Amino acid sequence: MLHVQESQDAVRAANHKLGEAQMSLAVAVEGSGHDSVTAAQAALAQATNELDECLSATLAAVDQAQTYVAGL
């Protein structure tokens, strides 16, 4: 369980860093319609969504594991 919680903390930290990167990119390229900027913003948004899904899955797994252990 400790490893799972450590992994969740790492996912949360990575998600936070992605948020910072998205904000920095938005400020740096404000008003730019360049395709590479749009692609970079989309990639950061997708990575954020995938990290959110990963975190949700691990939280659900921890809940299930705790329920299982409590039933033993």
C-alpha positions as CSV (number, residue, x, y, z in Angstrom):
1,M,0.0,0.0,0.0
2,L,2.9,2.4,0.8
3,H,4.2,2.0,-2.7
4,V,0.8,2.8,-4.2
5,Q,0.5,5.9,-2.1
6,E,4.0,7.0,-3.1
7,S,3.0,6.4,-6.7
8,Q,-0.1,8.5,-6.2
9,D,1.9,11.3,-4.7
10,A,4.2,11.1,-7.7
11,V,1.3,11.3,-10.1
12,R,-0.1,14.3,-8.2
13,A,3.3,16.0,-8.4
14,A,3.6,15.3,-12.1
15,N,0.0,16.6,-12.7
16,H,0.9,19.8,-10.8
17,K,4.1,20.2,-13.0
18,L,2.0,19.7,-16.1
19,G,-0.4,22.4,-15.0
20,E,2.5,24.8,-14.5
21,A,3.9,23.9,-17.9
22,Q,0.5,24.6,-19.5
23,M,0.3,28.0,-17.8
24,S,3.9,28.9,-18.8
25,L,3.3,27.8,-22.4
26,A,0.1,29.8,-22.5
27,V,1.8,32.9,-21.3
28,A,4.8,32.5,-23.5
29,V,2.8,32.1,-26.7
30,E,-0.2,34.2,-26.0
31,G,-2.0,35.0,-29.2
32,S,0.1,32.7,-31.3
33,G,-1.8,30.5,-33.6
34,H,1.1,28.4,-34.7
35,D,0.4,24.7,-35.2
36,S,3.3,23.6,-33.0
37,V,1.9,25.7,-30.1
38,T,-1.5,24.2,-30.5
39,A,0.0,20.7,-30.7
40,A,2.0,21.3,-27.6
41,Q,-1.0,22.6,-25.7
42,A,-3.0,19.6,-26.8
43,A,-0.3,17.2,-25.7
44,L,-0.1,18.8,-22.3
45,A,-3.8,18.6,-21.9
46,Q,-3.9,14.9,-22.9
47,A,-1.1,14.1,-20.5
48,T,-3.0,15.8,-17.7
49,N,-6.1,13.8,-18.5
50,E,-4.1,10.5,-18.6
51,L,-2.6,11.3,-15.2
52,D,-6.0,12.1,-13.8
53,E,-7.3,8.7,-15.0
54,C,-4.3,7.0,-13.6
55,L,-4.8,8.6,-10.2
56,S,-8.5,7.7,-10.2
57,A,-7.7,4.1,-11.1
58,T,-5.1,3.8,-8.3
59,L,-7.5,5.4,-5.8
60,A,-10.2,2.9,-6.7
61,A,-7.7,0.1,-6.4
62,V,-6.7,1.2,-3.0
63,D,-10.3,1.4,-1.9
64,Q,-10.9,-2.1,-3.2
65,A,-7.8,-3.4,-1.5
66,Q,-8.8,-1.9,1.8
67,T,-12.3,-3.3,1.6
68,Y,-10.9,-6.7,0.8
69,V,-8.5,-6.6,3.7
70,A,-11.2,-5.4,6.1
71,G,-13.3,-8.4,5.0
72,L,-10.6,-10.9,5.9
